[in-house]
């Protein structure tokens, strides 16, 4: 049976970057279970503020997907390759967590959303939605976050649930229809265990 949890901004947790260069807001995280987890997680969805150029923290063993949700955009140099430019609401960019990454905002501070997945245990996708739009989502875990306006999520066999701006909806073991009205924006992360 699917379970649904609405997370308010008070449920989101602000944590320092591993490299000390900034702060990220964890929208939701699933720790790895077991006595040897050592702080690892199965997956994490977070939003980070990037105010100046600098390196990304290293997350060995994770796959990362990142997209710009506020500000103009950013340039990412991954392992010395030519920079890749991403603008606000462009499709997510994927890269290995252990890569050496340099990030440079293109025109002032930005905010980005990250989906990190333990490569050995999970796969996933990260979509940005700008209304009017709709998307079907499913997996072991679906996280929908309202960036602007109020979204609506209808799980299979369930009622439509509002997701107000700044809130997140966590759906486990199910599928849903995500509706984004005109003028609203949202994030949809889908996670599947291997």
C-alpha positions in Angstrom: 0.0 0.0 0.0 1.4 3.4 -0.9 2.2 5.8 1.9 2.1 9.6 1.6 3.9 12.2 3.8 3.6 15.9 3.5 6.8 17.7 4.6 6.7 21.4 5.5 9.6 23.8 5.4 10.1 23.0 9.2 10.8 19.4 8.3 13.6 20.4 5.9 17.1 20.4 7.4 19.9 22.8 6.7 23.3 21.2 6.7 26.8 22.5 5.9 28.5 21.2 2.7 31.0 18.5 3.3 33.8 20.9 2.0 32.6 23.7 4.2 31.9 26.0 1.3 28.2 26.6 1.9 24.9 25.2 3.1 22.3 22.9 1.6 18.7 22.3 2.6 17.8 18.6 2.7 14.3 18.2 1.5 14.4 14.5 2.3 17.0 11.8 2.9 16.9 8.0 3.4 19.9 6.8 5.5 21.5 3.5 4.6 20.5 0.9 7.2 22.9 -1.4 9.0 25.8 -1.2 11.5 28.3 -0.1 8.8 26.3 2.7 7.2 28.9 5.3 8.4 26.5 8.2 7.7 25.8 7.1 4.1 22.4 7.4 2.6 20.5 5.5 -0.1 19.2 8.8 -1.6 19.0 12.5 -0.8 17.1 15.4 -2.4 18.4 18.8 -1.5 18.5 22.5 -2.6 21.8 24.4 -2.3 22.5 28.1 -2.6 25.6 28.9 -4.7 26.8 32.4 -4.3 30.2 32.3 -5.9 32.5 30.0 -7.9 34.0 27.0 -6.1 34.4 23.2 -5.9 31.7 20.7 -5.2 32.0 18.3 -2.3 33.0 14.8 -3.3 30.5 12.0 -2.8 32.3 8.7 -3.8 30.0 5.9 -4.8 27.1 8.2 -5.6 25.4 9.3 -8.8 24.3 12.9 -8.8 21.7 14.8 -10.8 21.7 18.6 -10.6 19.5 21.4 -12.0 19.2 25.2 -11.6 15.9 26.3 -10.0 16.7 30.0 -9.3 19.1 32.5 -10.8 20.5 32.7 -14.4 22.6 29.5 -14.6 25.9 27.9 -13.9 28.9 26.4 -15.7 30.2 23.0 -14.5 33.7 21.6 -15.2 33.8 17.9 -14.4 37.2 16.2 -14.2 38.8 18.9 -16.3 36.4 18.5 -19.3 35.2 21.6 -21.1 32.5 23.4 -19.1 28.9 22.4 -19.4 26.4 25.3 -19.1 23.0 24.8 -17.4 20.3 27.5 -17.3 17.3 27.8 -15.0 14.9 24.9 -15.5 17.1 23.1 -18.0 17.1 19.3 -17.8 19.1 17.8 -14.9 22.8 17.2 -15.5 24.2 13.9 -14.3 27.8 13.2 -13.1 29.6 10.8 -10.7 29.8 12.0 -7.1 33.5 11.2 -6.9 34.3 13.6 -9.8 36.3 16.8 -9.3 33.7 19.5 -10.1 34.2 23.2 -10.4 31.0 25.3 -10.4 30.7 28.9 -11.6 27.4 30.9 -11.5 27.0 32.6 -14.9 25.4 35.9 -13.6 25.1 36.1 -9.8 24.0 33.6 -7.1 21.9 30.6 -8.0 19.9 27.9 -6.3 20.2 24.3 -7.5 18.4 21.1 -6.7 20.3 17.8 -6.3 19.3 14.2 -6.3 22.1 11.9 -5.0 21.8 8.1 -5.3 23.9 5.4 -3.8 25.1 3.9 -7.1 25.2 0.3 -5.7 21.6 0.4 -4.4 19.5 2.9 -6.3 18.8 4.6 -9.6 16.6 7.6 -10.3 15.5 10.6 -12.3 15.1 14.3 -11.5 12.6 16.4 -13.4 11.8 20.1 -13.3 8.2 21.1 -14.1 6.9 24.5 -15.1 3.2 25.0 -15.4 0.9 24.4 -17.0 2.3 20.8 -17.0 1.6 17.3 -15.7 3.7 14.3 -15.2 3.1 10.7 -14.1 5.7 9.6 -11.5 6.4 6.3 -9.8 9.0 4.2 -8.0 10.0 3.0 -4.6 10.1 6.7 -3.6 8.7 9.8 -5.3 9.5 13.2 -3.9 7.5 16.2 -5.3 8.6 19.7 -4.1 6.7 22.9 -4.9 9.2 25.7 -5.9 6.5 28.2 -6.7 2.7 28.1 -6.4 0.7 25.1 -5.3 1.1 21.7 -7.0 -1.4 18.8 -6.9 -0.4 15.1 -6.5 -3.0 12.4 -7.0 -1.7 8.9 -6.1 -3.2 5.9 -7.8 -6.5 5.2 -6.1 -6.2 8.3 -3.8 -7.5 11.8 -3.6 -5.7 14.9 -5.0 -3.4 16.3 -2.4 -2.2 20.0 -2.5 1.5 20.6 -2.1 1.9 24.3 -1.1 4.9 26.4 -2.2 8.0 25.4 -0.2 6.5 22.0 0.9 7.4 18.5 -0.3 5.3 15.4 -0.7 7.0 12.0 -0.2 5.2 9.0 -1.8 6.5 5.5 -1.1 5.8 2.4 -3.1 3.3 3.9 -5.5 2.6 6.0 -8.5 1.0 9.4 -8.9 0.0 12.1 -11.3 1.7 15.5 -10.6 -0.2 18.6 -11.8 1.6 22.0 -12.0 -0.8 24.8 -12.7 0.0 27.9 -14.8 2.7 30.0 -13.1 3.7 27.2 -10.7 7.0 25.3 -10.7 8.1 22.1 -9.1 10.6 19.3 -8.8 9.9 15.6 -9.1 12.5 13.0 -8.0 11.9 9.3 -8.7 14.0 6.7 -6.9 14.1 2.9 -7.6 16.0 0.5 -5.5 18.3 -1.9 -7.4 
